[in-house]
Amino acid sequence: MNIYKRMEIVCRSIPYGKVASYGQIAFLCGAPRNARQVGYALRTDKLGKNIPAHRIVNSKGQLSGAWHFGSSDLQKELLESEGLELYRDENYWCTDIKKYIWHPDEAEMAEIKKKFEEIEKELI
């Protein structure tokens, strides 16, 4: 299966009020060392339209996707509208990654795997 299709499925699965890191998305896609590829895919629109990209932060909880939004303030506003608390460090808006990180439960993981399998069947 195309890794970008897997990334799209995982990114669309991030629930309201939660965040995921680039590395976490790569891991859930079966490509644990490809965090930069997730950033590339988002930056170049390889994942399609309407991806909740505002829910994707770096491993420190920093809102590092300003290039996608035009400014980090829009990403900040979108996350705040979902109830996340944000603070400013020296360079970035940040969120408490430990508090808001998405931990997919068994049902969520089963749904992701089911979607992976459906896409794989379409490719055969």
Sequence and secondary structure as in RCSB ss.txt:
>XXXX:A:sequence
MNIYKRMEIVCRSIPYGKVASYGQIAFLCGAPRNARQVGYALRTDKLGKNIPAHRIVNSKGQLSGAWHFGSSDLQ
KELLESEGLELYRDENYWCTDIKKYIWHPDEAEMAEIKKKFEEIEKELI
>XXXX:A:secstr
  HHHHHHHHHHH  TT BEEHHHHHHHTT TT HHHHHHHHHTTTT SS  GGGEE TTSB   HHHHSSHHHH
HHHHHHTT  EEE SSSEEE HHHHB    HHHHHHHHHHHHHHHHHH 
